[in-house]
Amino acid sequence: MNKSRSNAASEFEKMKKVIISCVAGSALEWYDFAIYGCFAVTIGKLFFPSGDDFQQIIASFGAFASGLIARPIGAVMFGYIGDILGRKKALVISIYMMAIPTAAMGFLPTYEYIGMWAGIALTVIRILQGLALGGGFTGTIVFLYEHSAEDKKATYSCWAPFSLVSGFVLGSMVAMFMSFICNENQLETWGWRIPFIISALGTFVAEYVKNKLDDPQEFLDLQKQEAAAPTKKHGLLKNLFKNHWKGLVMVTLTDVLTACGYFLLSVFFITYLETVLDFGKQTALIIQTINMVFFAILLILCGKAADKFGKRRQMLVATVAMVLLAYPIFVFISSGVFWKAMLGQLAVIFIFSVYYAPIPAAICSMLPTKVRLAGVSIAHNFAMAAFGAFASSWAMQLIKITGSKTIPSLLFVIAAAITAGTLYVWREGEEY
């Protein structure tokens, strides 16, 4: 018993440096998405023509979506770098490529000064960020997965979604702090810029990863085995799409709820609380920040549970629960009562965490090492672009068209149903 505990402690000690570095780098990348969601209403007012406030919010979400649409292109680019030149190199470049444009966003002139060019500049920066994120998050997933022991794949890989949620928690906390120290005029004049400028700290994380971490042994072993293979440098994508298309389809469809559900919970939900349920910015930020902290904790617990009970079984139970419970939970949330909104969002987060924590290990296991980073990056980011990019805009449009405050639950139900069907036919442990 003591020997077993000693081995577990030794394994975690070995993984600690990898986990801390990956979590820090990925969290700073996702921090940007959090603060964009927190200031979506403000950004809509400052960067797009005045008029219909609802349309300004939708335009702001449209600029947000442009970054997600760029992710599949970034996935191809960084997937190629990662599978040919190394996992670490792809990760380092992606962190730099996110940190610098995000900081630059804090210096952008608004619509008042440069007219339509403000919205265009904002969209260009979002596209650069999307390219970086196309390789950054999946690079983190694969890096953690390949460094993990076979019986701890979900336990350690779940630190990738933990880093994602941590970034949102950090962003929400910074946004909440700014809302407390600034009045509305100060927030719209200069306060919103500070959180973006802070992201320049990500460059220090990139330097640490570059100088202190190594590529996973699994990848280094493969490089040695295929050092003389002529197809390695010229046929990666051809091999991926010709021989592993089933894996790409499986990853994409397994990720539908990830794409739609995550961005609804993080980016859309704070605007939903603020403008649709009329809680106001500070109250919405309080609800969002507290529930995101619970989200992060739940992911670690659910990741450990998946290694014990099985990834497929756990994810299938959660997706079916989402299909059945999303609507009644939104009825509960939409009453406009503070504690009901708090507990209702937490209920959705709990169900989502049970599904989401094993996702990194599940999708990595669907593809072999030689095409894993490219395959996971392309499929995952295609799912983000196709099912996540416009989820927030769709939800707002549906509310506007129907007048129903519960209609966003329909998006959760549809996404969960697609993913549940995919999990039903998935044979756990098989590479496609």
N, C-alpha and C positions, 0 to 999 in steps of 0.2 A: 504493500500500500504506500509506504513512504518512498520506495523506489519509483513507483508510478508517479507520485506527486513531484518527485525530484526531476523526472524526465519531462513532465509537463511544464514545470517552471523553467527548465533549461531551454525547452522549445520556444516558450514565450519570450525568454530573454533574447534568443536568437532573432525572433521576429520583431522585437520591440522597435529597433531602429528602422526597419522597413515600414512598419505600421505608422510610426510617428511621422516619418518623412512623407509617406503617401497621403496620410490624412491631412497634414498641413498644406501640402501642395494642392490637393483636390479641393479642400475646404475654401482656400482663397479663390480658386476658380469659380466655385459655386456661390461664394459670397457676393459676387457681382450680380448673379441672377436674383439673389434675395433682395439686394438694395434696389434693383430695378423694379421688382414687384412692389416693394414698399413705397416707392416714389412714382409708381406708374401714373397716378392721377396728376401729380405735379409735373412730370415729364410731358404728359399729354398737353397740359396748359402751356408749357414753355416752348415746346418744339413744333407744335402744329397749330394751324390757324384757329382763332377763337370762333365760337359759335355754339354748337351743340356739345355740351360737356360729355355726353355719352359717346359721341363720335370721336372726341379727343382721346378718351380712354381706349376705345377700339383701335384708333390709329397708333397709340402708344404700344398696345399689345401687338399690333402689326409689325412695328419695328423690332419688338422682342422676338416675334416669330421668324424674322429674317435671319437672325442668328442661328436658330434651330434648323432652318432650311439649309444653311451652309454646312451643317455638321456632317452630312454624308460625304461631302467633298473633302473635308478635313479628315474624315475617317479613312478614305482611300489614301490620302497623303501620309498620314501618320501611321496607318496600318502597314504601308509599304516600308516606311522608315523603321518601324518597330520589328517587323518580321525579317528584314534584311540587315539593317545596321545595328539593331539592339533595342530592347525594351526601354533601357535607361535613357538613351539618346532621344527617343520619341517623347518621353515623359518630360525631360528637361526643356526641350524646345517648346512644348505645348504650354508649360507654366509661364515661360517668358512671354509667349505670344498672347496669353490672356492678361497678364499683369500690366503690361505696358499700354495696350489700347484702353483697358478699363480705367487706368489712371488718367489717360488723355481725355476720357469722356468728361471728367470733372472740370476741364478747361474749355469745353465747347461753348461757342456763342449760341444764343437762343434765337427763336423765330423773330423776336422784336428787332434784332440787330441784322440778321442776314436772310430773313425770310425763309423761303422753301429750302434753302441750302442747309438750314439747321436740321431739318428732318432727314435730309439726304446724308449729312455727315454722321448723324446719329445711327442711321441704318448701316452705313459703311463700317462703323466701329462694331456694331452688333454682328456683322458678317465676319469680321476678323476674329471676334471672340468665339463665334460659332465654329470657325475653322479650327481654332485652338482646342475647343472643348470636344470636337470630333475625335481627337486623339487623346486628350488629357484624361478624361474619366475612364474610358475603356482601357487606356494604358495602365491606370491605377488598378483597375479590376484584374487585368491579366498579371500584372506585377505581383499583386498579393496572392492570387490563385496559384501561380507557379512557384512561389516561395513557400507555400503551405504544405504540411504533411497531408497525406491522402485522406486521413480520417478527420482532418480539421479544415477542409476546404471551405465550408460554409462559415465556420467559426471565425476564420481570419479574413475571408473575402468580404464578409459583411461590413468590415471596416471601410470599404469603399462607399456604400450608401450612407454609412455613419458620417463619413467626411462630407458627403453631399449635404446631409441634413445639418451638420455642424456649421457648414458655410452659411446656410440659411439662418440658423440661430444667431450666428455672429452678425450677419447682415441685419436681421430684425432688431437685435439689441443696439447696434450702432444707430439705426434709423430711429428707434424709440428714444435713445439718448438725445439725438438731434431734435426730435419733436418736443422734448421737455425743455431744452435750453434755448430753443428758438421760437419766436412767435411765427405766425403763418407767413407774414411778409418776409421775415428773415430766412425762413425755410425755403421759400420760392426764389429769393434773391441769391443767396450763397450757401445756405445750410445743406441743401441736397448735394452739393458738389463735394463736400468733405469726405463722405463715405467712399466715393469713387476714387478719390486721390489716394486714400489710404492703401488701396490695393497694390500700389507700387512695392509694398513690402514682399510681395510674392517673388520678386527677383532674388531675394536672399534665400528663400526656400529652394529655388532652382539651383543656385550655387551649391547648396548643401547636398542636394540629390546628386549633382554632377560629381562632387568630390568625395562623397562618403559611401555611396551605395554601389553595388555591383548588379549585373544582370542576373536573373534567376539561373540556378544550375541546370534546370531542365532545358532552358533555351541554349545555354552554353554547350551542353552535351549535344544538342541537335546541330548546332553550328559546326562542331567538330566532325560529326557524322556526315554532314552534307557539304563540307568545305569544297569538295571537287565537283559537286553536281552542277552542270551547266544550266539546268532549268531553274535553279534557285534564284538567280538574279533576273531572269528574263520571263519566267512563266508563273510567277506567284499569283497574279490576279486571274490569269487564264485557268490555272489549276484550281483556284478557289471556286470560280463560277461554273467550271465544267464538272468537277468531281465532288464538290462539297455544297452544291446548291440546296440540297435538302437541309443541311445545317444552317444555311443562311435563312431559309424560310422558317425553320423551327425557332431560331433566335428572335427573328422579327416578330412572329406571332406570339411568342411567350412574353415579349416585351410590350405588347399593346397596352396592357393595364399600367405598366411602369410609366410609359410615355404620357398617356392621358391622365392617369390618376395623380401622378406626382406633381405635374404642373398645375393641375386644378387645386391640389391641397396647398401648394406653396405660393405660386404666383397669383392665381385667380382668387384664392380664398380671402386674402387680405383686402382686396378691392371689393369683394362680395360683402364682407363684414362692414367695410367702411361706407360704401355707397348704396348697396341694395338693402341691407338690414339697418342702415343709419346708425351705426355705433360710433362713428367718428374715427379719425386716424389713431389717436392715442389708445383708445379701448381696443380697436382692431389689432394694433401692434402688440398689446398686452396679451390678448387671446392667442395670437399667432406665435409669439415668442415662447410662452409657457408650453403650448402644445408641441412646438418643435423640439423643445428640450425632452419631453416625454417620448417623442418620435425617435430621437437619437438613442435613448436608453433602450427602448423596445427593440430596435434593430439589433443591438448586441445580444440581447436575450434570445431573440427569435433566430439569430444566426446559429447560436449554440444548439438550440432546439432542433434545427434542421439536420445537423450532423447526427443527432440521436434518433430522430423519428423518420428521417427521409425527406429529401428536398421536394420530390414530386408530391408526396402525400400532403405535406404541410401547405404547399402552394395551391394545390387543388381544393383543399378545404377552405382556404381563405378566399379564393376567387368565387366559389359557389356562395359563400357567405356574403360577399360584396353584391352579387346579383340579387340576392334575396333581401338584403337589409339596407341598401343605399337609399332607396326612396323613403322608407319610414324614418331613417335617421335625418334626412333633409327636412322632413315635415317637422321633426323635433327642433332642428336648428333654426328653421325659418320663422319660428314664433317671435324672434326678436328679443328674447330674454337672455341676458348675459350668461348665466350659468348653463342654460340649455345650449347656447351656441358653443360655449367652451367644451362641455361634455360631448356634444354631438360631433364636433370636429375631431375630438380625441377618439371617439368610437370608430370613425372612419379611418383614422390614423392607425389604430390598433389592428383592424382587419388588414389594412394595407401593409403594415409592418410584417405580419405573419407571412404574407406573400412575398414582400420585397426583399427581406433579409437574405433568403437563399438565392435570389436571382443571379448575382455575379457568379457563384459557383455553378449554378445550373447552366447558364449560357456558355461559360467557358468549357464545360465538360462536353458540349455538343460538337466541338470542332477540335481537330488534332493540333498539336503544338506548332507544326510548320506553317499553318495558315491561321492560327488562333487569333492573333492580334488584329490582322487585317479583316478576318471574317467577323469577329465579334464587333469590331469598330464599325464596319460597313452596315451590318444588320441592325445593330443597336441604334446607330444614329439615323438610319433610314426610318426606323420605328419612331424615333423622337421627332423627326421632321414630318412624317406622315400623320402621326396620331397625337403628338404632343404640341407641335408648333402653334397650332391654331385652337387648341383646346380652350384656352382662356377667352379668346375672341368668340368661339362658338357658344360658350356658356353665356357670355354677355349678350350676344345676339338673340339667343333663345329666350332669355329673360325679357329682352325688349319686345320680341315678337309675341310671346305668349302672355307676358305679364305675370308668369308664375315664378315664385321664389324657389320652388323645389325642382324645377326643370333640369338644373345641372346634374341631378342624380341620374338622369337618363344616360349621360356620357359615361358615368362610372359603371352602370349596368351593362351597356353595350361592350365597353372595353373589357370588363371582367368576363363576360360571356365568351368573347373571342379567345381570350387567354385560357379560360377553363377548358374549352374544346381542344386547344393545342396540348395542354398538359395531360389530358385524358389519353391522347395517342402517343405521347412521349414515352420512350423506354429509357428510364434513368440509367446512366452509365454508358450509353452507347454514343459513339462518335459518328457523325454523319458526313 
